[in-house]
Amino acid sequence: MPADLAVIGLGHLGLPLAQAAVTAGIPTIGYDPGRAPAPSGAPAADRLDPGTLSPAELRRMLAGGFRTTSDPAELGRVRTAVITLPTPRSAHGPLDLGQVTEAARALAARLRPHTTVILESAVPPGTTENTLRPLLEQGSGLRAGTDFHLAYAPSRLDPGSRSHSHSNTPQVIGGLTPACTESAAAFYARLTDKVVRARGPREAETVQLLETNYRHVNIALVNEMAVLCHDLNVDLWDVIRCAETKPFGFHAFRPGPGVGGHAVPQELAGPPHLVRPLRMVELAQQINDHMPGYVVQRAAALLNEHGKSARAARVLLLGVTYKPDLADQQNSPAREIALRLMELGASVSYHDPLVPSWSVLERPVPRAEGLYEAVADADLTILLQHHRTYDLQGLSVKAQLLLDTRGAAPTGAAHRL
């Protein structure tokens, strides 16, 4: 059966989008140019990286007609193509658009008139018009806005969320022309209850920029408040509890050991993106990057207060993923925390119900199989991620020392960040 939709990129954005499309009854193919070939004879569901989807969800998608392909010729047989490839950023560099541009070239060579091309990847404002458009036009001989539709739609995926899905999350779209906008809107209207039209692709791209940086800046603020409140002997968690009762002008964020996930902050320093960097975002990143070191500093101080040294201390890390109840470890601060503890001479182990094996700088970290026994044996247990399977009341009773970086343990049951 011919497909209506090609999802280009089957990572943390592409697979959930394909799932939503299949659920809506849209014949869908998945094309991922960077994916290694599956072992011969592997079951269809095992050929996909589950990311935010469970094996059962993948099997339902495949049963609903979803299929993957490595043949770029199939990109020329769809009505809509959505690019969802990652654009990773180095520690101090710009977003890498390499995978997006390679996909654009592959698509351009097969692009047919009247196709709708949508970019969902995180990109700097101007990318759809200044990078994607010329690649598609040069490779196809077609004109965007005349022969085919081109638009940007910022992804608003909340990985692992049970309450926020494609269907109930409004989708912003911005097309190159009004007709491009309406074509993209017609596609997303099949997936979501509400489509929000931006003036154009630059505005839609900047929505993604604002939403991502809003998260990082506010996390940085509450992380800095955590350090301040510890110095003042103030219970920040009680402060937040009280502050969030204000019905206007305040949205509660909570501190943690660092910031992980796929949505990296974007400073966009220098041409051709912006004349100057977003200074507040730069500062927020500095604050958030400091948090793993601060957690280790607090851990060492806590051990010292109880007559123990970090050197040769047995430290157990609970939860090494970037988000609760999700196996994704993308940019999780756990690795830096483990590395810093090892550099102090601590003996580090971990427990995570979703991560069967874990390594830091290619050094395997021992996994605790018996959780309560490991907690009782550790000189210090650090809660880095609060998975719902953790009974923090019971764990706090067993632990010699428990440092809670998520404010999840009952009051008085642990030392909070």
N, C-alpha and C positions, 0 to 999 in steps of 0.2 A: 504494500500500500504506500503511495507517495506521501511524503510528509509535508505539512504546512509550515512547520517551524524547525529551524536548526539552531540549537544552542551550542555556541562555539566556546568551549571551555567547560569542563565538568568538575570543577572544584567546589569550594564552599558557596559560591554564588550560582554556578550553572546547574548543579544537580537539583537544588530546591526549586529553581525556576522551571526546569524540565518536569519535576514532580507536579508543580502547580498546573502546568500546561496539560500534562497527561490526565490529571484529575478533571480538568475542564473539558476533556474530550478532544484536545488538539493533537493530531498526529505529529509526533516529535521525534527528531533524531538528535543525537549528541555527537559533536565532533570536537576532539581534543588533540591538537597537533603535538602536544608535548608528552602525551601519555605513552608509557612503555607498553609494548605488546603483551597481552596476557599469555600465561602458560598454555600450551596446547592442551585442549580438553578441559580447561577450567570451566566451572559452571558460569552461566551468564552473569549472575549477581556478583560473583567473585571477581569479575573483570573490572569492576568499578571501585574506586576509592570511596567508601561510604561517607566520609566527611561528617556532615551533620545529619545524614540519614541512616536509619537502621537497616540491617540486612532485609528485614521483613518489608520495609518501605521500598527498597530497591526491587525486591521480587514482585511487589504489586505494580511498580512502574513497568517492569518488563512484561508482566502479564497484560498490562494495558496497552501494549504495542510499542513502548519506547525501545529504541535500539541505538547502539553506538556505531560509529563508522570512522574509518581512517581514510576513506576515499573522498578527497576534496571535491570530486565531480558532483557529489550529492548536494553540495552547497548551492548548486545552480538549479535545483529542482524545488526549492521552497519559496513560499510567499514572504516569510519573515525570517531574518537571521539576527540573532542577538549575541553580541560578543560579551562574554563574562570572564575573560582571562585575567589572571592576577597582574598587578603592576607593583611589584615589591620595591621597597626603598631601602637603600643602604643606610648605615648609621647616620651619615651626614650628607647624603646625596639626594638627588631628585628621584621621582618615581621612574622606574624602568618600564618604558612602553614597548619593549622589544617584542613581547609575545602578542601584543595587540596589533602592532604593525605587520608582523608576519602573518597573522590571521587575516588582516585586511587584504594583503596581497593574494593570499589563497582564495579569498572570497571574490575579489575583484576579477580574477581571471575567469570566473564562472558566473558573474552577476548578470541577471536577466532584467529587462525593463519591468517596471512596476513592483519590484521587490522592495520591501521595507527593511532597512538596516538600522539596528538600534545598538548603541554602545551602553553597557552597564558598568564596565570596569571603572575603578577610581582613577580619575585623570585630572590634570590641571585644566582650569578653564581655558577654552580655546582649542582643545585637542580635537574635538569632533570636526570643527571647521578647518583647522589649520594642518592637521595631521591625517585624520581618517578620510576626510573628503577628497583631498588630492590623490591619495593612494587608490581609493575606489574608482575615481574618475579616470586616472591614467591607466589603470589596469583593465578597465572595462570598456573605455571609450564612451561611457554614458555620463550624463550630467545629473548631479545630485539636485533634487528639487524639481527637476523636469522629467527625467527618465526613470529615476528611482527615488524613494523616500529615505531620508536620513534624519535620525533623532538621537538624543541622549536621554537616558532614564537612570537617575541615581538609585543604586540598590539600597533598599532599606531593610535588608534581611536582619532578623534577630536570631542568630543561630541557636538552635535547641529550645526556642521559646514555645510554650504550649498555648500562649494567649495571643501572640502576634504572628500572623501568617500573611502570605500574599493576598489572601482573600479579604482580610479586614485591615490591611495597612494601605492607606492612600498612596498611589504611585504618581510621582511627579514625572512629567515628560516635557521635553523642549525640542521642537523640530526645526529644521533649517528653514522651512517655509510653513505657512499655515496648513497647507495640504499635508506636509510631512508630519506635523503635529497631530492632525486628525487621523492619519493612518496609524501612527504609533498608539494613539488613544484607543482606536478601535481594537487593536491587539490586546492592550492591557485591560480593557473593559471586560474581556473574557476571563480575566484572572482575579480582578479586584473589584470591590464595591464602589471605589471612588478613584477617578483619575483627575489629577491636578495639572493644568496646563501652564507651563512657564512661558515667558516671552520668546525664548529661543534656547538653543543648546548651551550657550555660555551661562545663562541664568540657571539652567538645570544642573550644569556641572558645578556651579558655585554653590548650589543647594547642598550637594554632596560634601563640598569643602567646609561649609558652615556647620553642617550637622556633625561631621567627624571631629572638627576642632572644638566645637561646643562641648562634646564629651570629654576630650582631653583637658581642656582648660578648667572645667569644673571639677574633674577628678584631681587635677593638680591643686586647686584651691583647697579641697577637703583633705588632701594628703598633707599640705602645708599646715592646715589647722590641726591635724593629728599630731604633728611634731610639736607645735606650739602648746597644745593642750597637755601633752605629756610633760613638757617643761613646767607648766603652770599647775600641774596636779589637778587638772580639770577632766571630767569624764566626757570626752567628745561625743560618745554614743548617746549619752543622755541629752547633750546639746542638740544633736541632730533630731532625736526623738521629739524634743519640744519644738524645734524650729519648723519641722515639717507639718505642724498643725496650722501654720499660717496659710490661709486659703488663697493667697495671691503673692506674686513677686518672689517665690522661693520654690525651688525644686530640689529635693534631697538627693545628694550623691554621698557615697560612703568611701572611706579610705581603703587602701589595700596595699599589698606588697609591691605593686607596680602595675603597669597597664599592658595587657596583652591583646591578642586578637589580630584580625586581618586589616582593620581600618586604621592605618597609621596616620599620625598627624601630618599635615602638609604645610610647610612654611612657604614653599614656592618662591624661594629667594632668587632674585636676579632675572634678567631677560631670558626667554621671551615671555615668561609667565606674569610676573609682577615687577613693578619698579623697585619695590623694597619688600623685605620679608615681613611676615606677620609677627611682630615682636612678642606679642602676648603668647602666641603659639610656641615660639622658641623658648620662652621662659617656662611655659607649662611643661614642655618636653624635658627641660633640665630638671625640674622638680620631680616629675614622674620617674625619670631615669635614676634619680637619687634614692628612690624608695627601697630597692633591693639591698643597697648598702646600709640604709637606715635599719631595715629589719635585722640584718646581721649584727649591726651595732647594738640594737636592743637585746638580741639573743645573747651576745657575749656579756653584756651588762647584767642580764638576768641570771646567767650562770654564775657570774662573779659574786652577785649578791647572796647566792646560796652556797658559797664556798667552793665553787667548781670553776675550772678553767675551760675555755673553748678548746684548747689543745687536748686532743684525745677524748673529748666529750662525745657521747653517743647522741646524735641529733636525728630525729625522725621527722621527715617532711610529709604532711598529709595533704594530698591533692596537688598535682603538678600540671594540670591543664589550665588554660587561661580563663575558663568559664565553668561554673558549676554544672554537673550532670552532662558534660559534653567532653568527648575524647580529644578534641582538638587542642594541640599544644602550641599553636602559632604564637610566637612572641611572648610566651608565658615567662614571668619573672622568676619562676622556680629554678631554672637552670643557673641564672646568675647568682641566686641566693645559695644554691648548693655549691657552686664553684667557690664563692667567697668563704663559705664555711670550711670547705676542704683546704683552702689556702691558710686558714687559721689553725689547721691541724685536727679539725673535728672529724669524727667517723660518721659519715652521712648515709642514711638509708631513707627509703620512701615507701609510702603506701598510696595507691590510687586505684579504686575499683575499675576504672576505665582504661588504665595504662598497664599492660602486662609486663612491659620491659621499658627501661629508661636509661639513658646515658647522658653524660655531660662531657663535652669535648672528647667524644668517642671512648670515654671511660664508663663502663657499666656501673650503675648505682644499684646496690642490693635492694631487692624488693621485700618488704615485710609481708609474710604470708599470714601469720597470726596477728591480727591488728591489735587486740587488747594486750597480748603478751608483749608485742613490740613497744607499745606505748608505755607499759609498766617498766620495761627494761631500759628505755631511753632516758638519758639525763635531761633532755629537753625535747618536747614535741612542738612543732610549729605548724599551725593550721594555715595553709596557703590558699586552699580552695575548699569551700563548704559544699561537698556533694551531699545530696539528700540522704544517702545511706549512712552518713556519719551520725552516730548518737553522741553528741558532744557532752551531754550530761554524764553518760556512762564513761566516756573517754577521759573526762576531766577528773573523775574519781580515780581512775587507774594511773593517770600521768603524774610523774614526779614534778614536772614543770610543764605548763602548757601556755604557749604564746599564741594568742588568737589574733591574726591579722585581718579578720573579716567581721569581727564583732558578732559572731554567731553563737558563741558559748553563753550559757546562762550567766547573768551578772554575778560576779564573785567567784565563778568557777574557773576562771583563767586570767592570765595577764593579757590585757588588750593592747593593741597597737596604739 
